């Protein structure tokens, strides 16, 4: 859980902004509900010195170690970005030929996460070499002398979910980039995750990309669906908005502790689709305490009455307790579910 600079700001980042985001993550209450990473994405690099050491853009990032110290002083962790190719997606310096050196540099700076993006590596390597390419940096990070969380970003190519953990990855992207619109979020969150649950578990996660909540391209209802689905999928929750300017609705979505508890459940099971009828879908996720989280989704454009039996959702009996996690209240247990769900909306339940 944390925040990443790319979705909102792209290359428009600097030391002052990252410090502001770290401070806001704390002052907004986001840290208190579990957000801890502040991740610098592409565009921070300037090149290498005569010894081959990677250098930040001194005008925008005058001292990475000082920045890491500041972030750590807030009780947070700092992430950074590179590529196994010679250039990053935005054309900045990658780690090709400098994997071990860069890993040691990141450790010396106090970096806590590396997002490693395929980009120009595709011009040098064949798809069947991805495993070994990512494993090289994975081994370098493990030997660097500091725990560094490893985020593999190669867009779900070469069935990465089958080998990402063996390459040292803690998470791996399962798709190309998300967009701040319903159609793209829907495709990534529902259709592209259908058969990936067996590959996720504690310490190694499928990653459907960062959150777009608060960036303005979707409605409040659609953002609530976005957050619900990512939480059911046990996906990383990396906010990608401007934390300094959040509406009450955005805060209520990103900071709902009961929804976050579903995402962060220690059992680590990823939800699967249990039932589908037309635009209506139910996704089910078993939780450590024996309860089950159910997402009742309406992928249609207009409100729809959804009805199903609990057995259809994979439950073996009528729940003794049902809690609506967005309304944050218990509802009276009944023998089946029946309710109107808004277009592009969700009812997120926890059942015991």
MARBAKE-935926 format. One line per 3 residues: number of its first residue (from 1); their letters; for each residue x, y, z of N, C-alpha, C. Coordinates in steps of 0.1 Angstrom, whole numbers, plus 5000, padded with zeros to 4 digits. Example, Ala and Ser with C-alpha at 12.3 -4.5 7.8 and 13.67 -1.06 7.14 Angstrom:
% residues 2
1 = as = 5132:4943:5078:5123:4955:5078:5132:4967:5078; 5128:4978:5071:5137:4989:5071:5129:5000:5079
END
This chain:
% residues 352
1 = xxx = 5008:4988:5000:5000:5000:5000:5009:5012:5000; 5004:5022:4993:5012:5035:4992:5007:5044:4981; 5017:5051:4975:5014:5061:4965:5025:5061:4955
4 = xxx = 5021:5063:4942:5031:5063:4931:5028:5075:4923; 5039:5081:4917:5038:5094:4911:5033:5094:4897; 5033:5083:4890:5031:5083:4875:5017:5087:4870
7 = xxx = 5007:5080:4876:4993:5082:4870:4989:5097:4869; 4992:5105:4879:4988:5119:4879:4999:5128:4874; 5012:5126:4876:5022:5136:4874:5032:5132:4863
10 = xxx = 5032:5119:4859:5042:5115:4848:5056:5120:4852; 5062:5127:4843:5076:5131:4846:5077:5144:4854; 5065:5150:4857:5065:5163:4865:5067:5161:4879
13 = xxx = 5079:5156:4883:5081:5153:4897:5095:5159:4902; 5096:5162:4915:5108:5166:4921:5109:5163:4936; 5120:5166:4942:5122:5163:4956:5111:5170:4965
16 = xxx = 5108:5182:4962:5098:5189:4970:5084:5183:4970; 5080:5178:4958:5067:5172:4956:5067:5159:4964; 5078:5151:4963:5078:5138:4970:5077:5140:4985
19 = xxx = 5084:5150:4990:5083:5153:5004:5069:5157:5008; 5063:5165:4999:5049:5169:5002:5039:5157:5003; 5041:5148:4993:5033:5136:4993:5035:5128:5005
22 = xxx = 5047:5126:5009:5050:5119:5022:5043:5125:5034; 5045:5138:5035:5038:5145:5046:5023:5144:5046; 5017:5144:5033:5003:5144:5032:4998:5129:5035
25 = xxx = 5006:5119:5031:5002:5106:5034:5000:5104:5049; 5008:5111:5057:5007:5110:5072:4996:5119:5076; 4995:5132:5072:4986:5141:5078:4971:5138:5074
28 = xxx = 4969:5132:5062:4956:5128:5058:4950:5117:5065; 4958:5109:5072:4954:5097:5079:4956:5084:5071; 4961:5086:5058:4964:5074:5050:4974:5064:5056
31 = xxx = 4984:5070:5062:4994:5061:5068:4988:5053:5079; 4979:5059:5087:4973:5052:5098:4964:5040:5094; 4959:5041:5081:4951:5029:5077:4959:5020:5068
34 = xxx = 4972:5022:5067:4981:5012:5061:4989:5016:5049; 4987:5028:5043:4996:5032:5032:5010:5036:5037; 5020:5030:5031:5033:5032:5036:5044:5035:5026
37 = xxx = 5042:5032:5013:5052:5035:5003:5050:5048:4996; 5061:5055:4994:5061:5067:4985:5070:5063:4973; 5064:5061:4962:5072:5055:4951:5074:5066:4940
40 = xxx = 5087:5068:4937:5091:5077:4926:5091:5068:4913; 5083:5072:4903:5083:5064:4891:5094:5069:4881; 5091:5069:4868:5101:5072:4858:5105:5087:4859
43 = xxx = 5117:5090:4853:5121:5104:4850:5130:5110:4861; 5135:5103:4871:5143:5109:4881:5158:5109:4878; 5162:5101:4868:5176:5099:4865:5182:5109:4856
46 = xxx = 5195:5111:4857:5202:5120:4847:5212:5113:4839; 5218:5102:4844:5228:5095:4837:5237:5088:4847; 5250:5086:4843:5260:5079:4852:5272:5088:4853
49 = xxx = 5279:5086:4864:5292:5093:4865:5303:5085:4859; 5316:5089:4860:5327:5082:4853:5329:5068:4858; 5324:5065:4870:5325:5052:4876:5313:5043:4873
52 = xxx = 5304:5048:4865:5292:5041:4862:5281:5042:4872; 5282:5050:4882:5272:5051:4892:5260:5059:4887; 5248:5054:4889:5236:5061:4885:5234:5074:4892
55 = xxx = 5230:5084:4885:5229:5098:4891:5215:5103:4890; 5209:5108:4900:5196:5115:4899:5198:5129:4892; 5187:5134:4886:5188:5147:4881:5190:5157:4893
58 = xxx = 5201:5163:4893:5205:5171:4905:5196:5183:4907; 5191:5189:4896:5182:5200:4898:5169:5197:4905; 5164:5185:4902:5151:5181:4907:5152:5172:4919
61 = xxx = 5163:5164:4920:5165:5155:4931:5179:5156:4936; 5182:5166:4944:5196:5169:4948:5202:5159:4957; 5194:5150:4963:5200:5140:4972:5191:5129:4975
64 = xxx = 5193:5117:4969:5183:5106:4971:5184:5101:4985; 5196:5100:4991:5197:5095:5004:5190:5105:5014; 5192:5118:5012:5185:5127:5021:5170:5126:5020
67 = xxx = 5165:5124:5007:5151:5122:5005:5146:5109:5012; 5154:5099:5011:5150:5086:5018:5150:5088:5033; 5159:5095:5038:5160:5098:5052:5147:5105:5057
70 = xxx = 5143:5115:5049:5131:5123:5052:5119:5114:5052; 5117:5106:5042:5106:5097:5041:5106:5087:5052; 5117:5082:5055:5118:5072:5067:5115:5079:5080
73 = xxx = 5118:5092:5081:5115:5100:5093:5100:5102:5095; 5093:5100:5084:5078:5101:5085:5072:5087:5088; 5081:5077:5090:5076:5063:5092:5071:5056:5080
76 = xxx = 5076:5061:5068:5072:5056:5055:5084:5050:5048; 5082:5044:5036:5092:5038:5028:5093:5044:5014; 5105:5044:5008:5107:5051:4996:5109:5041:4985
79 = xxx = 5102:5042:4974:5104:5034:4962:5110:5041:4950; 5116:5034:4941:5123:5040:4929:5120:5032:4917; 5125:5036:4906:5121:5030:4893:5133:5028:4884
82 = xxx = 5133:5017:4876:5144:5015:4866:5139:5005:4856; 5148:5001:4847:5144:4992:4836:5156:4982:4834; 5153:4970:4830:5164:4961:4826:5170:4964:4813
85 = xxx = 5165:4974:4805:5170:4979:4793:5179:4990:4795; 5186:4995:4784:5194:5007:4786:5187:5020:4789; 5174:5021:4785:5166:5033:4787:5153:5029:4793
88 = xxx = 5147:5038:4801:5134:5036:4807:5123:5039:4797; 5111:5038:4800:5100:5041:4791:5100:5055:4786; 5104:5064:4795:5105:5078:4792:5118:5083:4786
91 = xxx = 5127:5073:4784:5140:5076:4778:5151:5080:4787; 5150:5077:4800:5160:5080:4809:5169:5067:4812; 5179:5069:4820:5189:5058:4821:5183:5046:4828
94 = xxx = 5185:5034:4821:5181:5022:4827:5193:5015:4834; 5190:5002:4838:5200:4995:4845:5208:4984:4837; 5206:4984:4824:5213:4974:4816:5228:4975:4818
97 = xxx = 5234:4963:4822:5249:4962:4824:5253:4968:4837; 5244:4973:4845:5248:4979:4858:5238:4973:4869; 5233:4961:4868:5223:4956:4877:5228:4956:4891
100 = xxx = 5239:4949:4893:5245:4948:4907:5249:4961:4913; 5255:4970:4904:5259:4983:4909:5247:4992:4913; 5236:4991:4905:5225:4999:4908:5218:4994:4921
103 = xxx = 5217:4981:4922:5211:4975:4934:5218:4980:4947; 5232:4980:4946:5240:4984:4958:5237:4999:4960; 5236:5007:4949:5234:5021:4951:5221:5024:4958
106 = xxx = 5210:5017:4953:5197:5018:4959:5197:5015:4974; 5204:5004:4977:5206:5000:4991:5213:5011:4999; 5224:5017:4994:5231:5027:5001:5222:5040:5003
109 = xxx = 5214:5043:4993:5205:5054:4995:5194:5052:5005; 5191:5039:5008:5180:5036:5017:5167:5033:5010; 5167:5029:4997:5155:5026:4989:5149:5013:4995
112 = xxx = 5136:5013:4994:5128:5002:5000:5120:4994:4989; 5119:4999:4977:5112:4992:4967:5118:4996:4953; 5119:4986:4944:5123:4989:4930:5112:4984:4921
115 = xxx = 5106:4994:4913:5098:4990:4902:5106:4989:4889; 5106:4977:4883:5116:4974:4872:5108:4971:4859; 5108:4981:4850:5099:4982:4839:5106:4978:4826
118 = xxx = 5100:4969:4818:5106:4962:4807:5111:4972:4796; 5103:4980:4791:5106:4991:4782:5116:4987:4771; 5128:4993:4771:5137:4991:4760:5144:4977:4761
121 = xxx = 5142:4970:4771:5148:4956:4772:5142:4948:4761; 5130:4951:4756:5124:4943:4745:5132:4944:4732; 5141:4954:4731:5149:4955:4719:5162:4946:4720
124 = xxx = 5165:4941:4732:5177:4934:4735:5175:4919:4737; 5163:4916:4744:5160:4903:4748:5148:4897:4741; 5148:4884:4740:5136:4877:4736:5126:4874:4747
127 = xxx = 5113:4872:4745:5104:4870:4756:5108:4858:4764; 5114:4848:4759:5117:4836:4767:5129:4839:4776; 5136:4851:4775:5147:4855:4783:5142:4863:4795
130 = xxx = 5129:4867:4796:5124:4876:4806:5127:4870:4820; 5125:4857:4822:5127:4851:4835:5141:4854:4840; 5151:4851:4832:5165:4852:4836:5169:4867:4838
133 = xxx = 5163:4876:4829:5166:4890:4830:5161:4896:4843; 5149:4892:4847:5143:4897:4860:5150:4890:4872; 5153:4878:4870:5160:4871:4881:5174:4877:4884
136 = xxx = 5180:4882:4874:5193:4889:4876:5192:4900:4885; 5182:4909:4883:5181:4920:4892:5175:4915:4906; 5167:4905:4906:5162:4900:4918:5173:4895:4927
139 = xxx = 5183:4888:4921:5194:4883:4929:5203:4895:4933; 5204:4905:4925:5212:4917:4929:5206:4924:4941; 5193:4925:4941:5186:4932:4952:5188:4923:4965
142 = xxx = 5187:4910:4964:5188:4902:4976:5203:4902:4981; 5212:4905:4973:5226:4906:4977:5231:4920:4981; 5222:4930:4980:5226:4944:4982:5227:4948:4996
145 = xxx = 5223:4940:5005:5225:4943:5019:5213:4951:5026; 5202:4952:5019:5190:4959:5024:5178:4953:5019; 5168:4950:5026:5155:4945:5021:5149:4955:5011
148 = xxx = 5147:4951:4999:5141:4960:4988:5130:4952:4981; 5118:4957:4983:5106:4951:4977:5108:4951:4962; 5105:4940:4954:5108:4940:4940:5095:4939:4932
151 = xxx = 5092:4949:4925:5080:4951:4917:5083:4949:4902; 5079:4937:4897:5082:4933:4883:5071:4940:4874; 5075:4947:4864:5066:4954:4855:5069:4951:4841
154 = xxx = 5063:4941:4835:5064:4937:4821:5051:4934:4815; 5040:4939:4821:5027:4940:4814:5020:4926:4812; 5024:4916:4820:5018:4903:4820:5023:4894:4808
157 = xxx = 5034:4898:4802:5040:4890:4791:5046:4877:4797; 5046:4867:4788:5053:4854:4791:5048:4848:4803; 5035:4850:4806:5028:4844:4818:5037:4846:4831
160 = xxx = 5040:4858:4833:5049:4862:4844:5044:4856:4858; 5031:4854:4859:5026:4849:4872:5031:4835:4875; 5036:4828:4865:5041:4815:4867:5055:4814:4872
163 = xxx = 5063:4825:4870:5077:4825:4873:5081:4838:4881; 5072:4847:4883:5076:4860:4889:5082:4858:4903; 5076:4849:4911:5082:4847:4924:5095:4840:4924
166 = xxx = 5097:4831:4915:5110:4825:4914:5121:4834:4909; 5117:4845:4902:5127:4855:4898:5130:4865:4910; 5124:4863:4921:5126:4872:4933:5115:4882:4934
169 = xxx = 5105:4882:4925:5094:4893:4925:5085:4891:4937; 5081:4903:4943:5071:4903:4953:5057:4906:4947; 5057:4913:4935:5045:4915:4927:5049:4916:4913
172 = xxx = 5039:4913:4904:5042:4914:4890:5029:4919:4883; 5031:4928:4874:5020:4934:4866:5014:4923:4857; 5001:4922:4857:4994:4912:4849:4988:4918:4836
175 = xxx = 4990:4931:4834:4984:4937:4822:4993:4949:4818; 4989:4955:4806:4995:4968:4803:4989:4979:4811; 4993:4991:4809:4989:5002:4819:4974:5004:4820
178 = xxx = 4970:5007:4832:4956:5011:4835:4954:5025:4829; 4941:5029:4827:4937:5042:4823:4926:5047:4833; 4925:5060:4834:4915:5066:4843:4901:5067:4836
181 = xxx = 4896:5055:4832:4883:5054:4826:4877:5041:4829; 4863:5040:4829:4856:5028:4832:4860:5016:4823; 4861:5018:4810:4863:5007:4801:4877:5000:4804
184 = xxx = 4887:5008:4806:4900:5002:4808:4901:4996:4822; 4896:5002:4832:4896:4996:4845:4888:4983:4846; 4877:4983:4839:4868:4971:4838:4875:4960:4832
187 = xxx = 4882:4963:4820:4889:4952:4813:4900:4946:4822; 4908:4955:4828:4919:4950:4836:4914:4943:4848; 4905:4949:4855:4901:4943:4868:4893:4931:4868
190 = xxx = 4884:4930:4858:4875:4918:4857:4880:4908:4848; 4882:4912:4835:4884:4902:4825:4899:4896:4825; 4908:4904:4828:4922:4900:4828:4927:4893:4840
193 = xxx = 4919:4892:4851:4923:4886:4863:4916:4873:4866; 4907:4868:4856:4898:4857:4859:4905:4845:4863; 4917:4841:4858:4923:4828:4860:4936:4829:4868
196 = xxx = 4938:4840:4874:4952:4843:4880:4952:4840:4895; 4941:4837:4902:4941:4836:4916:4951:4825:4921; 4953:4814:4915:4962:4804:4920:4976:4808:4922
199 = xxx = 4980:4819:4915:4994:4824:4915:4997:4834:4926; 4987:4839:4933:4989:4849:4943:4989:4843:4957; 4997:4849:4966:4997:4845:4980:5006:4854:4987
202 = xxx = 5007:4852:5000:5016:4861:5009:5030:4862:5003; 5034:4875:5001:5047:4878:4996:5049:4878:4981; 5039:4874:4974:5040:4874:4959:5026:4876:4953
205 = xxx = 5024:4887:4946:5010:4891:4943:5009:4895:4928; 4997:4891:4923:4993:4897:4910:4990:4912:4911; 4995:4919:4901:4993:4934:4902:4986:4939:4890
208 = xxx = 4973:4943:4891:4966:4948:4880:4968:4963:4877; 4979:4969:4883:4983:4982:4881:4978:4991:4892; 4982:5004:4892:4979:5013:4903:4965:5018:4903
211 = xxx = 4960:5024:4914:4947:5029:4915:4946:5043:4908; 4934:5045:4902:4932:5058:4896:4922:5067:4904; 4918:5062:4916:4908:5069:4924:4912:5083:4926
214 = xxx = 4904:5092:4923:4906:5107:4925:4912:5114:4914; 4915:5108:4902:4921:5115:4891:4911:5121:4882; 4898:5118:4884:4888:5126:4877:4881:5120:4865
217 = xxx = 4886:5108:4860:4881:5102:4848:4869:5093:4850; 4866:5090:4863:4855:5081:4866:4846:5087:4877; 4834:5082:4878:4825:5087:4888:4828:5081:4902
220 = xxx = 4822:5087:4912:4824:5082:4925:4820:5067:4926; 4809:5063:4920:4805:5049:4920:4815:5040:4913; 4820:5045:4902:4830:5037:4895:4843:5036:4903
223 = xxx = 4847:5046:4909:4859:5045:4918:4857:5036:4930; 4845:5036:4935:4842:5026:4946:4843:5012:4941; 4838:5009:4929:4839:4996:4922:4854:4993:4920
226 = xxx = 4862:5002:4916:4876:5001:4914:4883:4996:4927; 4881:5003:4937:4887:5000:4950:4882:4987:4955; 4869:4984:4954:4864:4971:4959:4870:4959:4951
229 = xxx = 4871:4960:4938:4876:4949:4930:4891:4947:4933; 4899:4958:4934:4913:4956:4937:4915:4950:4951; 4906:4954:4961:4907:4948:4974:4904:4933:4974
232 = xxx = 4894:4929:4966:4890:4915:4965:4901:4907:4958; 4908:4914:4949:4919:4907:4942:4932:4906:4949; 4932:4911:4962:4945:4911:4970:4955:4919:4962
235 = xxx = 4951:4929:4955:4961:4937:4947:4968:4947:4955; 4980:4952:4951:4986:4963:4958:4977:4975:4957; 4976:4983:4967:4968:4995:4967:4978:5007:4967
238 = xxx = 4981:5011:4955:4990:5022:4953:4982:5034:4947; 4978:5044:4955:4971:5055:4951:4980:5063:4940; 4973:5069:4931:4980:5076:4920:4975:5090:4918
241 = xxx = 4968:5095:4928:4962:5109:4927:4971:5119:4934; 4966:5132:4933:4973:5142:4941:4967:5142:4955; 4975:5137:4964:4971:5135:4978:4968:5149:4985
244 = xxx = 4973:5159:4979:4972:5173:4985:4958:5179:4983; 4951:5173:4973:4938:5179:4969:4928:5167:4968; 4923:5162:4979:4914:5151:4978:4900:5155:4984
247 = xxx = 4890:5152:4976:4876:5154:4981:4872:5145:4992; 4861:5148:4998:4857:5139:5009:4853:5125:5003; 4848:5124:4991:4844:5112:4985:4857:5103:4982
250 = xxx = 4867:5110:4977:4880:5103:4974:4886:5097:4987; 4886:5105:4997:4891:5101:5010:4884:5089:5015; 4870:5090:5014:4862:5079:5019:4864:5066:5012
253 = xxx = 4868:5066:4999:4871:5054:4991:4885:5049:4995; 4895:5057:4994:4908:5053:4997:4911:5049:5011; 4903:5054:5021:4906:5052:5035:4896:5044:5043
256 = xxx = 4887:5037:5036:4877:5029:5043:4885:5017:5049; 4886:5016:5062:4894:5006:5069:4888:4992:5067; 4875:4991:5066:4869:4977:5064:4872:4972:5050
259 = xxx = 4872:4980:5040:4876:4976:5027:4891:4973:5026; 4899:4981:5032:4913:4979:5032:4916:4965:5039; 4909:4962:5050:4911:4949:5057:4909:4937:5048
262 = xxx = 4900:4939:5038:4898:4928:5028:4910:4926:5020; 4915:4937:5015:4928:4937:5006:4939:4931:5014; 4941:4935:5027:4952:4932:5034:4951:4919:5043
265 = xxx = 4940:4911:5040:4938:4899:5048:4950:4890:5047; 4955:4886:5059:4968:4878:5059:4967:4864:5052; 4955:4859:5051:4954:4846:5044:4959:4847:5029
268 = xxx = 4957:4859:5023:4963:4862:5010:4956:4855:4999; 4944:4850:5000:4937:4844:4989:4932:4856:4980; 4932:4853:4967:4927:4863:4957:4913:4858:4954
271 = xxx = 4904:4868:4952:4890:4865:4949:4889:4858:4935; 4878:4850:4933:4875:4844:4921:4860:4847:4918; 4857:4847:4905:4843:4850:4901:4834:4837:4904
274 = xxx = 4824:4839:4913:4816:4828:4917:4803:4826:4909; 4798:4838:4904:4785:4838:4897:4784:4849:4887; 4778:4846:4876:4776:4857:4866:4762:4855:4859
277 = xxx = 4755:4866:4857:4743:4866:4849:4742:4879:4842; 4744:4879:4829:4744:4891:4822:4755:4901:4827; 4751:4913:4830:4761:4923:4835:4764:4921:4850
280 = xxx = 4757:4912:4857:4758:4910:4871:4769:4900:4874; 4778:4902:4884:4788:4893:4887:4790:4893:4903; 4793:4882:4908:4797:4881:4922:4811:4875:4923
283 = xxx = 4820:4882:4930:4833:4877:4932:4835:4874:4947; 4841:4863:4950:4842:4858:4964:4856:4856:4968; 4859:4860:4981:4872:4858:4986:4871:4853:5001
286 = xxx = 4876:4841:5003:4877:4836:5017:4887:4843:5025; 4884:4846:5038:4893:4854:5046:4898:4846:5058; 4909:4850:5065:4915:4843:5075:4907:4838:5086
289 = xxx = 4897:4847:5091:4889:4844:5102:4877:4835:5099; 4876:4830:5087:4865:4821:5083:4854:4828:5076; 4854:4842:5076:4844:4849:5069:4847:4850:5054
292 = xxx = 4838:4854:5046:4839:4855:5031:4835:4869:5027; 4844:4875:5019:4841:4888:5013:4834:4885:4999; 4823:4892:4996:4816:4891:4984:4814:4905:4977
295 = xxx = 4819:4906:4965:4816:4918:4957:4805:4915:4947; 4794:4922:4949:4783:4921:4940:4783:4933:4930; 4787:4930:4917:4790:4940:4908:4779:4941:4897
298 = xxx = 4777:4953:4893:4768:4956:4881:4777:4962:4870; 4781:4955:4860:4789:4960:4850:4781:4968:4839; 4768:4967:4841:4759:4974:4831:4759:4989:4833
301 = xxx = 4753:4997:4824:4753:5011:4824:4742:5017:4833; 4732:5009:4836:4721:5014:4844:4719:5005:4856; 4711:5011:4866:4709:5003:4878:4701:4990:4875
304 = xxx = 4704:4980:4883:4699:4967:4880:4696:4959:4893; 4685:4953:4894:4681:4944:4905:4688:4931:4904; 4697:4928:4914:4705:4916:4913:4700:4906:4924
307 = xxx = 4697:4894:4920:4693:4884:4930:4701:4871:4928; 4705:4865:4939:4712:4852:4938:4711:4845:4952; 4712:4832:4952:4712:4824:4964:4727:4824:4969
310 = xxx = 4728:4823:4982:4742:4823:4988:4750:4811:4983; 4743:4800:4980:4751:4789:4974:4757:4792:4961; 4750:4801:4953:4755:4805:4940:4768:4812:4942
313 = xxx = 4770:4819:4953:4782:4827:4956:4793:4818:4963; 4790:4805:4964:4800:4797:4970:4799:4795:4985; 4788:4801:4991:4787:4799:5006:4779:4786:5009
316 = xxx = 4783:4779:5019:4777:4767:5022:4764:4768:5031; 4761:4780:5036:4749:4782:5044:4745:4796:5044; 4734:4799:5049:4729:4813:5050:4738:4820:5061
319 = xxx = 4744:4831:5058:4753:4838:5068:4745:4842:5080; 4752:4840:5091:4746:4845:5104:4748:4860:5106; 4758:4865:5099:4760:4880:5100:4764:4885:5086
322 = xxx = 4759:4896:5082:4763:4902:5069:4766:4917:5072; 4777:4921:5067:4780:4936:5069:4783:4942:5055; 4777:4953:5053:4779:4961:5041:4791:4970:5044
325 = xxx = 4802:4968:5036:4814:4975:5040:4815:4990:5035; 4807:4993:5025:4807:5007:5021:4797:5015:5029; 4786:5009:5033:4776:5016:5042:4781:5015:5057
328 = xxx = 4791:5006:5059:4797:5004:5072:4786:5001:5083; 4777:4991:5079:4767:4987:5089:4763:4973:5086; 4759:4966:5097:4753:4952:5095:4740:4953:5089
331 = xxx = 4736:4943:5081:4723:4942:5075:4717:4929:5080; 4704:4928:5080:4697:4916:5085:4699:4904:5076; 4704:4893:5082:4706:4881:5074:4693:4876:5068
334 = xxx = 4694:4873:5055:4683:4867:5048:4688:4855:5040; 4678:4847:5035:4682:4834:5028:4688:4836:5014; 4687:4848:5009:4693:4850:4996:4696:4865:4994
337 = xxx = 4704:4869:4984:4706:4883:4982:4697:4889:4972; 4691:4900:4975:4683:4908:4965:4685:4922:4967; 4689:4930:4957:4691:4944:4959:4694:4951:4946
340 = xxx = 4691:4964:4946:4694:4972:4934:4709:4977:4935; 4716:4974:4924:4730:4979:4924:4731:4989:4913; 4737:5001:4915:4738:5011:4905:4746:5007:4893
343 = xxx = 4744:5013:4882:4752:5011:4870:4767:5013:4873; 4775:5003:4869:4790:5004:4871:4793:5004:4887; 4783:4999:4894:4784:5000:4909:4787:4986:4916
346 = xxx = 4787:4987:4929:4791:4975:4937:4784:4975:4950; 4780:4964:4955:4777:4962:4969:4788:4952:4975; 4796:4957:4984:4807:4949:4990:4803:4944:5004
349 = xxx = 4802:4931:5005:4798:4925:5018:4809:4916:5024; 4808:4915:5037:4815:4905:5045:4806:4897:5052; 4807:4884:5050:4797:4874:5056:4804:4864:5065
352 = x = 4796:4861:5076:4802:4851:5086:4791:4840:5087
END
